[in-house]
Amino acid sequence: MPHNLDYTELPPATRLAPRLLARTEDEPLSARLSGFLIAILVTAAYFVALLGYWAPAHGGVDQNGYLVGGKQLARTGSTGMLPDHALGFVGAMWVRVESTGVNYPKYPNGLPLLYATSIWIFGDDLGTRYAFLVSPIGAALSVMGMYLLARQFAGVFGSLSAMLLMASGQVMLSLANNPNSHASCLACVVWGTFFLIRFWHTASIWRGLIGGFLLGYAVTIRYTEGLLALLIALVVLSMIRGIDRRQWARLASPVVGWMIPVGYLVIFNLVAMGTLTGYDTTNESKPGAAFTLEHIAQNWEKLIRQAHDSGLFFAVPVGILGMVVAWRSGWKRAAILWLWLIPGTLTYMAYYWAPDRGVSYLRFFLTLMPPIAIVVAVLFDELTRHIATRRFVATLACATILVMSCGIGTYRAITGLDDGVESQLGLEQQALSTRNMAALGETVKRTVPAEAVLFASPNQLHYLQFIGNYECYSPEYFTTSFVQRLEKTEQNTDDANDPMTQQGARRKWLLSVVQGKTEAQLTQMQNDLTVSSLKAGRPVFLVLNRQSSDLYTKRFIKRNGPLEAKVVARYFDLPRVEASSEDKPSTEPARRMGGPAFGRGFRGGMPQQWQIIEVKLKPE
């Protein structure tokens, strides 16, 4: 709203809305259109760049909970899973309901619902493939939404800077192709806050509903985004005073929008698990255990250091200064940024799980980075517009900070740099891993029929369980080493109320199934399961690397036993080589799966050979 208008002449519901800075409205139409067009082009280029490192696969344990939960939701209407056998494979991030024996992901079901929607629309085959596009699409939408959101606070130059800062951060890039919860949640938060602020200015019911719904849907992806209800409270309460009661229904629109997805989540959890969240059964949502003041004292230095290195490189200290300066432009504009940033930051600083690794810890704070980028945009505008006599110098200084932050962030993301050491979390290494897994998955789907019994290692089952309709087992579950690990974890758990990533009740139940059994007895359990499956007409396959498959084949096959085995397919991993290598066999799989868009190629290591072995009954 231009500042030459009488504020009292506006509709009552918007009289107390925060005014935009005059410079954002005084910009010529050509500048606004140019900025919007540039933002669209940046978003499109960003999405294409992400696809250069994309593959429809992931073997993560967290990702298994979201993906397989979504598949179950598409097939049964619930994320719950009840294996046919007591030792049927269930990912470590699932929790078991004692009264029913059904397992549920401990995560909220908003992201599984997105994956289920992909399956509903495209079917099992394409739907499970396109599900892996949810995160890169969410990342691209976040980048575009970041520009529009920053425009509520800053001009074109500052807003473009904000979107570039978010797009190139190491955490953002590292998670953009990951089917975890972060990229999709960020999209809901950014766009939800944008519509909420537009509602603040216009009192438009549909903007309020959309803003509230998106912020509420973010809660169904990550529970802690419930803290953003504070933004809704600030907006609604600041607009109540002096408003005709007939307008109250209008003001309630973001609250109603927020309650729709959150209400669905709460009802689902109570009916399915009997708890408000899946984390209740692992004590990971318990104040005084999972969240303590002592953890803040332990984690504050780690957060500051990693936020600067892996979050928004060099922009964080500028952003902290901007958070203070933001009060100059009005308490409401500053309050919404502080309410966005501070409660969430303190919450995750107080969290018990805080690994000393950049992306692993900083991923919790991804949805808290936009306010930092916004205040950087505001500071850039202040410098470039208020220093009229030195505008070129000010613009050059801001551009230097922007290029340095974006360049270092991108480089760190590509190489997975962490404390000066390249890691497996780099885009190149992630692309190598996911393309190998995707190619292995294609081989398995061509070889192993639906409804077959499939034995594989947990890392592979996390993915194969999602893309195929198999009855899955891990050979590790039928070994004494697995029993010993369960026993050791149980012995090292001092207090049943301590937070743990894996549910203690489910661990105790698994122990009740296998504890006290010898290696021979566990092997017999595995073989009995195999024989009964084959007699019931269900084929049995083993998918492991060559060394492990040779070991476990011996468990199946005895000289006088009823089983025989045959290798029916093999897959060789894409080898990790230098980008300059001329070794054609190693580069051909990269071209088949769509090689990296840029970077130095894959380095070091030898390829693994994977074997798909069919186990059959010996002829009579």
C-alpha positions in Angstrom: 0.0 0.0 0.0 1.6 3.3 -1.0 2.5 5.6 1.9 0.6 8.6 0.4 -2.7 6.9 1.2 -4.6 7.6 4.4 -4.2 4.4 6.4 -7.6 5.0 8.1 -9.4 4.8 4.8 -8.4 1.1 4.3 -10.6 -1.8 5.3 -10.7 -2.1 9.1 -9.1 -5.6 9.0 -5.9 -4.1 7.4 -5.4 -1.0 9.5 -3.0 -2.6 11.8 -1.1 -4.6 9.2 2.7 -3.8 8.9 3.4 -1.4 6.1 5.9 -2.3 3.4 8.9 -0.1 3.1 8.2 2.7 0.7 11.0 1.7 -1.6 9.4 -1.6 -2.4 6.3 0.2 -3.7 8.1 3.1 -5.4 10.0 0.8 -7.7 9.0 1.1 -11.3 6.8 -1.5 -12.9 9.7 -2.5 -15.2 11.9 -3.3 -12.2 9.2 -5.4 -10.6 8.5 -7.4 -13.7 12.2 -7.9 -14.4 12.8 -9.1 -10.9 9.9 -11.6 -11.1 11.1 -12.9 -14.5 14.7 -13.3 -13.2 13.3 -15.2 -10.1 11.4 -17.6 -12.4 14.5 -18.2 -14.5 16.7 -18.8 -11.5 14.1 -21.3 -10.1 14.0 -23.1 -13.4 17.8 -23.3 -13.7 18.0 -24.4 -10.1 15.6 -27.3 -10.7 17.5 -28.4 -13.8 20.7 -28.3 -11.8 19.2 -30.5 -9.1 18.0 -33.0 -11.6 21.7 -33.4 -12.7 22.3 -35.1 -9.4 19.0 -36.8 -9.0 18.1 -40.5 -9.1 14.8 -42.2 -8.0 16.4 -44.1 -5.1 17.6 -43.7 -1.5 18.7 -46.3 1.1 18.3 -44.2 4.2 16.6 -45.5 7.3 14.7 -42.2 7.9 13.6 -42.1 4.3 12.3 -45.7 4.6 9.8 -44.5 7.2 8.4 -41.8 4.9 8.5 -43.7 1.6 7.2 -47.1 2.8 4.7 -45.3 5.0 3.4 -43.5 1.9 3.2 -46.8 0.0 1.2 -48.4 2.8 -1.1 -45.3 2.9 -1.7 -45.6 -0.8 -2.5 -49.3 -0.6 -4.4 -49.6 2.7 -5.4 -46.1 3.7 -3.0 -46.2 6.7 0.7 -45.9 7.2 0.7 -49.0 9.4 2.4 -52.3 8.5 2.0 -55.8 10.0 4.6 -58.2 8.5 3.6 -61.8 7.8 6.4 -63.1 10.1 7.7 -62.0 13.4 11.1 -61.2 11.9 9.7 -59.6 8.8 11.7 -56.5 7.9 10.5 -53.2 9.5 12.8 -50.1 9.4 14.4 -48.9 12.6 12.4 -45.7 12.5 9.1 -47.5 12.9 7.3 -47.9 16.3 5.2 -50.9 17.3 1.8 -50.7 18.9 1.7 -53.5 21.5 -2.0 -54.0 21.5 -2.3 -54.6 17.7 1.3 -55.5 16.6 1.0 -53.0 13.8 4.1 -50.8 13.1 3.9 -47.1 12.1 6.6 -44.6 11.1 7.3 -42.5 14.2 7.2 -39.5 11.8 4.0 -37.5 11.0 2.1 -38.6 7.9 2.1 -35.5 5.8 5.1 -36.5 3.7 3.9 -40.1 3.3 0.6 -38.6 2.1 2.5 -36.7 -0.7 4.2 -40.0 -1.7 0.9 -41.8 -1.6 -0.6 -39.1 -3.9 2.2 -39.9 -6.4 1.2 -43.5 -6.4 -2.5 -42.8 -6.6 -1.9 -40.6 -9.6 0.7 -42.5 -11.5 0.4 -46.1 -10.3 2.8 -48.4 -8.5 5.6 -48.3 -11.0 5.8 -44.7 -12.1 4.3 -43.5 -8.8 7.2 -44.9 -6.7 9.7 -43.3 -9.2 8.1 -39.9 -9.3 7.8 -39.9 -5.5 11.5 -39.0 -5.5 10.7 -35.8 -7.3 8.8 -34.4 -4.3 11.9 -33.1 -2.6 13.6 -31.4 -5.7 10.2 -29.9 -6.6 9.8 -28.7 -3.0 13.3 -27.2 -3.0 12.6 -25.3 -6.3 9.3 -24.1 -4.9 11.1 -22.9 -1.8 13.5 -20.9 -3.8 10.7 -19.2 -5.8 8.7 -18.6 -2.7 11.7 -17.1 -1.0 11.8 -14.3 -3.6 8.1 -13.5 -3.2 8.4 -13.7 0.6 11.4 -11.4 0.7 9.6 -8.9 -1.5 7.3 -8.3 1.4 10.3 -6.8 3.2 12.8 -5.7 0.6 13.3 -4.5 -3.0 14.2 -6.5 -6.1 17.9 -6.7 -5.5 17.6 -7.7 -1.9 14.9 -10.3 -2.7 17.0 -11.9 -5.5 19.9 -12.0 -3.1 17.7 -13.8 -0.4 16.6 -16.5 -2.9 20.1 -17.1 -4.1 21.4 -17.4 -0.5 18.8 -20.0 0.3 19.3 -21.9 -2.9 23.0 -22.2 -2.6 23.4 -23.1 1.1 25.1 -26.4 1.7 22.3 -27.8 3.8 19.7 -26.8 1.3 21.6 -28.3 -1.7 22.5 -31.5 0.2 18.8 -32.1 1.1 17.2 -31.0 -2.1 17.2 -34.4 -3.7 16.8 -36.3 -0.5 13.4 -37.9 0.1 13.6 -36.9 3.7 11.2 -34.3 5.2 13.2 -31.1 4.9 12.7 -29.8 1.3 9.0 -30.3 1.2 8.5 -28.9 4.7 10.5 -25.8 3.7 8.2 -25.2 0.7 5.2 -25.3 3.0 6.7 -23.0 5.5 7.9 -20.4 3.0 4.7 -20.3 1.0 2.6 -20.5 4.1 4.3 -17.5 5.6 4.1 -15.6 2.3 0.3 -16.1 2.1 0.0 -15.3 5.8 1.7 -11.9 5.4 -0.4 -11.2 2.3 -3.4 -11.9 4.5 -2.0 -9.5 7.0 -2.1 -6.8 4.4 -5.4 -7.6 2.6 -7.5 -9.5 5.2 -8.4 -11.8 2.2 -10.1 -15.0 3.4 -8.6 -17.2 0.8 -5.1 -16.0 1.5 -5.6 -16.6 5.2 -6.9 -20.1 4.6 -4.0 -21.0 2.2 -1.4 -19.5 4.6 -2.8 -21.3 7.6 -3.3 -24.6 5.8 0.3 -24.6 4.5 1.8 -23.8 7.9 -0.4 -26.5 9.4 0.6 -29.0 6.7 4.2 -28.3 7.6 3.3 -29.7 11.1 2.2 -32.9 9.4 5.7 -33.2 7.9 7.7 -32.0 10.9 6.1 -31.7 14.3 8.3 -28.8 15.5 6.8 -26.6 12.8 3.9 -26.2 15.1 5.9 -23.4 16.7 5.0 -21.3 13.6 1.5 -21.1 15.0 3.0 -18.1 16.8 3.1 -16.3 13.5 -0.6 -16.9 13.0 -1.3 -15.7 16.6 0.7 -12.5 16.0 -1.1 -11.7 12.8 -4.6 -12.4 14.1 -4.1 -10.7 17.5 -2.6 -7.6 15.9 -5.7 -7.3 13.6 -8.4 -7.8 16.2 -8.4 -4.4 17.9 -10.9 -1.9 16.6 -12.4 -4.4 14.1 -16.1 -4.9 13.7 -17.2 -8.3 15.1 -18.5 -9.2 11.7 -14.9 -9.3 10.6 -13.9 -11.9 13.2 -14.8 -14.8 10.9 -12.4 -13.3 8.3 -9.6 -13.1 10.9 -10.2 -16.7 11.9 -9.4 -18.0 8.3 -5.7 -18.7 8.9 -6.6 -20.4 12.2 -9.2 -22.6 10.5 -6.8 -23.4 7.6 -4.1 -24.4 10.2 -6.4 -26.6 12.2 -7.5 -28.7 9.2 -4.3 -30.6 8.6 -3.2 -30.5 12.2 -6.5 -31.9 13.4 -6.3 -34.7 10.8 -2.8 -35.6 12.1 -3.8 -35.6 15.8 -6.9 -37.8 15.1 -4.9 -40.2 13.0 -2.1 -40.6 15.7 -4.6 -41.1 18.5 -6.6 -43.7 16.6 -3.6 -45.5 15.2 -1.0 -45.3 17.9 -2.9 -44.0 21.0 -0.4 -41.1 21.3 -0.2 -37.6 20.0 3.0 -38.3 18.1 5.1 -41.4 17.2 8.0 -39.8 19.1 6.1 -40.3 22.4 6.9 -44.0 22.4 10.7 -43.3 22.0 10.7 -40.4 24.6 12.0 -38.1 21.9 9.3 -35.5 22.5 9.6 -35.4 26.3 10.6 -32.1 27.9 13.2 -32.7 30.6 14.6 -35.7 28.7 14.8 -35.0 25.0 14.7 -31.2 25.5 16.7 -29.8 28.3 18.5 -26.5 29.2 21.7 -28.5 29.6 21.6 -29.4 25.9 21.5 -25.7 25.0 24.7 -25.1 27.0 26.3 -28.0 25.1 25.0 -27.1 21.6 25.1 -23.3 21.3 28.8 -23.1 20.1 28.2 -26.0 17.7 25.2 -24.4 16.2 26.9 -21.0 15.6 29.9 -22.7 14.1 28.0 -25.0 11.8 25.4 -22.4 10.8 28.2 -20.2 9.5 30.0 -23.1 7.7 27.2 -25.3 6.4 24.1 -23.2 6.7 24.4 -19.8 5.0 28.1 -19.3 4.7 29.2 -15.7 5.8 25.6 -14.6 5.6 24.7 -15.7 9.2 26.7 -12.9 11.0 25.2 -10.4 8.5 21.8 -11.8 9.2 22.2 -11.6 13.0 23.0 -7.9 12.6 20.0 -7.6 10.4 17.7 -9.2 13.0 18.6 -6.3 15.3 18.3 -3.6 12.6 14.9 -5.0 11.6 13.3 -3.2 14.6 14.0 0.1 12.9 11.3 -0.6 10.3 8.5 -1.4 12.9 7.9 -3.8 15.7 5.5 -6.0 13.7 7.9 -6.6 10.8 10.6 -7.5 13.3 8.4 -9.5 15.5 7.3 -11.9 12.8 10.9 -12.6 11.9 12.0 -13.1 15.6 9.0 -15.3 16.3 9.9 -17.4 13.3 13.6 -17.7 14.2 14.1 -17.7 18.0 11.6 -20.4 19.3 12.6 -23.0 16.8 16.3 -22.3 17.3 16.1 -22.6 21.1 14.0 -25.8 20.7 16.6 -27.6 18.5 19.5 -26.3 20.6 17.8 -28.0 23.5 17.4 -31.3 21.6 19.3 -34.3 22.8 20.3 -35.5 19.3 22.9 -33.1 18.0 25.7 -34.8 16.1 28.8 -32.8 15.5 28.4 -33.0 11.7 27.2 -30.1 9.6 24.4 -31.3 7.5 23.2 -34.0 9.9 22.6 -31.3 12.6 21.9 -28.2 10.5 19.1 -29.9 8.6 16.9 -29.3 11.7 17.3 -25.6 11.2 16.6 -25.4 7.4 13.1 -23.9 7.9 14.6 -21.3 10.2 17.1 -19.9 7.7 14.6 -17.9 5.6 14.3 -15.1 8.2 18.1 -14.8 8.2 18.1 -14.5 4.4 15.3 -11.9 4.6 17.1 -9.6 7.0 20.2 -9.9 4.8 18.0 -8.7 1.9 16.8 -5.7 4.0 20.4 -4.8 4.9 21.4 -4.9 1.3 18.6 -2.6 0.4 19.5 -0.2 3.2 23.1 -0.1 2.0 22.4 0.3 -1.7 19.6 2.9 -1.4 20.7 5.0 1.6 24.3 5.5 0.6 23.3 7.6 -2.5 26.8 9.1 -3.0 28.5 5.7 -2.9 25.7 3.5 -4.4 28.0 1.7 -6.8 30.5 0.9 -4.0 27.7 -0.3 -1.7 26.2 -2.5 -4.4 29.6 -4.0 -5.2 30.2 -4.8 -1.5 26.8 -6.5 -1.3 27.4 -8.4 -4.5 30.8 -9.6 -3.2 29.2 -11.0 0.0 26.5 -12.7 -2.1 28.9 -14.3 -4.6 31.2 -15.4 -1.8 28.4 -17.0 0.2 26.8 -18.6 -2.8 30.1 -19.9 -4.3 31.4 -21.4 -1.1 28.1 -22.9 -0.2 27.8 -24.6 -3.6 31.3 -25.8 -3.5 30.9 -27.3 0.0 27.6 -29.0 -1.1 29.2 -30.6 -4.2 32.2 -31.9 -2.3 30.4 -32.6 1.1 33.0 -30.5 2.8 32.8 -30.8 6.6 35.5 -29.2 8.8 37.8 -29.1 5.8 37.3 -32.8 4.9 35.3 -34.1 2.0 32.6 -36.5 3.0 30.0 -38.9 1.6 27.4 -36.2 1.9 28.6 -34.3 -1.1 26.3 -34.1 -4.1 28.7 -36.2 -6.2 28.9 -39.0 -3.7 25.2 -38.9 -3.1 24.5 -39.1 -6.8 26.9 -42.0 -7.1 25.2 -43.9 -4.3 21.6 -43.2 -5.4 22.3 -44.1 -9.0 23.8 -47.3 -8.1 20.9 -48.2 -5.9 18.4 -47.1 -8.6 20.1 -49.4 -11.1 20.2 -52.3 -8.6 16.5 -51.7 -8.0 15.8 -51.9 -11.8 17.7 -55.2 -11.9 15.8 -56.6 -9.0 12.4 -55.6 -10.4 13.2 -57.2 -13.7 14.4 -60.4 -12.0 12.3 -60.9 -8.9 8.5 -61.3 -9.4 5.9 -59.5 -7.3 4.9 -61.2 -4.0 8.2 -63.0 -3.8 10.1 -63.4 -0.5 13.2 -61.2 -0.6 16.3 -61.4 1.6 18.6 -58.4 1.5 20.6 -56.2 3.8 18.8 -53.4 5.6 20.3 -50.5 3.5 19.0 -52.1 0.3 15.7 -53.2 1.8 15.0 -49.6 2.9 14.6 -48.9 -0.9 13.5 -52.2 -2.3 10.7 -52.4 0.2 9.3 -49.2 -1.4 9.6 -49.9 -5.1 8.6 -53.6 -5.1 5.7 -55.6 -3.7 7.9 -58.1 -1.8 7.8 -59.9 1.6 11.1 -58.5 2.9 13.6 -60.1 5.4 17.1 -59.2 6.5 19.4 -62.2 6.9 21.0 -60.3 9.7 18.0 -60.9 11.9 18.7 -64.6 11.8 22.2 -64.4 13.4 23.5 -64.3 17.0 25.3 -61.1 16.2 21.9 -59.4 15.7 20.7 -60.8 19.0 23.9 -59.6 20.8 23.4 -56.1 19.4 19.9 -56.0 20.8 21.0 -57.3 24.1 23.9 -54.8 24.3 21.6 -51.9 23.5 19.2 -53.1 26.2 21.9 -53.4 28.8 23.3 -49.9 28.0 19.8 -48.3 28.4 20.0 -47.0 32.0 16.6 -45.4 32.1 13.5 -46.5 30.2 12.5 -42.8 30.0 15.7 -41.8 28.2 15.1 -40.6 24.6 16.3 -43.1 21.9 16.1 -43.1 18.2 14.7 -46.7 18.2 11.7 -47.7 20.2 12.6 -49.6 23.3 9.3 -51.6 23.4 9.9 -52.9 19.9 13.4 -53.8 20.7 12.2 -55.8 23.7 9.6 -57.5 21.6 12.2 -58.6 19.0 14.4 -59.9 21.8 11.5 -62.0 23.0 11.4 -63.7 19.6 15.2 -64.4 19.1 16.8 -64.3 22.6 18.4 -67.5 23.8 18.5 -69.1 20.3 21.8 -70.5 19.0 23.2 -69.8 15.6 21.9 -73.2 14.4 18.4 -72.5 15.7 18.3 -69.1 14.0 19.5 -70.6 10.7 16.8 -73.3 11.0 14.2 -70.5 11.5 15.5 -68.9 8.3 15.4 -72.1 6.4 12.0 -73.1 7.7 10.6 -69.8 6.5 12.2 -70.3 3.1 10.8 -73.9 2.7 7.3 -72.9 3.8 7.3 -70.0 1.4 8.4 -72.1 -1.5 5.8 -74.8 -0.7 3.2 -72.1 -0.6 4.1 -71.1 -4.2 6.1 -68.0 -3.3 9.6 -67.7 -4.9 12.5 -66.8 -2.7 15.4 -64.6 -3.7 18.6 -63.3 -2.0 20.0 -59.8 -3.0 23.4 -59.1 -1.4 26.9 -58.1 -2.5 29.0 -61.1 -3.6 30.9 -61.6 -0.3 27.8 -61.4 1.8 25.7 -63.5 -0.6 28.3 -66.3 -0.6 28.2 -66.3 3.1 24.5 -66.4 3.5 24.0 -68.9 0.7 25.9 -71.4 2.8 23.3 -70.9 5.5 20.5 -71.8 3.0 22.2 -74.7 1.3 23.3 -77.8 3.1 24.6 -81.0 1.6 21.6 -83.0 2.7 19.2 -80.1 2.9 16.1 -79.5 0.8 17.3 -76.2 -0.9 19.4 -75.3 -3.8 20.5 -71.8 -5.1 21.4 -70.3 -8.4 22.7 -66.8 -9.4 20.1 -65.4 -11.8 21.4 -61.8 -12.2 24.4 -59.6 -11.3 24.9 -55.9 -11.1 28.2 -54.0 -10.8 28.2 -50.7 -9.0 29.3 -47.6 -10.9 33.0 -47.3 -10.0 34.3 -44.2 -8.3 36.8 -42.7 -10.8 38.3 -39.4 -11.6 36.3 -37.3 -14.0 39.2 -37.3 -16.5 39.3 -41.1 -16.7 38.8 -42.7 -20.2 37.6 -46.0 -18.7 34.5 -46.5 -20.9 32.9 -49.3 -18.8 32.9 -47.1 -15.7 31.4 -44.1 -17.4 28.7 -45.9 -19.3 26.4 -46.5 -16.3 26.8 -42.8 -15.4 25.4 -41.8 -18.8 22.6 -44.4 -18.5 21.5 -43.0 -15.2 22.2 -39.3 -16.2 25.7 -38.3 -15.0 26.5 -35.3 -12.9 25.7 -31.9 -14.3 28.9 -30.4 -13.1 31.7 -31.1 -10.6 34.8 -33.1 -10.6 33.4 -36.6 -11.0 33.5 -39.6 -8.7 36.7 -40.4 -6.9 38.3 -43.5 -5.3 37.0 -46.9 -4.4 36.2 -50.1 -6.2 32.8 -51.2 -7.5 30.8 -53.8 -5.7 29.3 -56.8 -7.4 25.7 -57.5 -6.4 24.2 -61.0 -6.9 20.5 -61.9 -7.2 20.2 -65.5 -6.2 17.1 -67.6 -6.5 16.6 -70.3 -3.8 14.5 -73.3 -4.8 13.5 -76.7 -3.4 15.6 -79.5 -4.7 13.8 -81.9 -7.1 12.3 -84.9 -5.4 
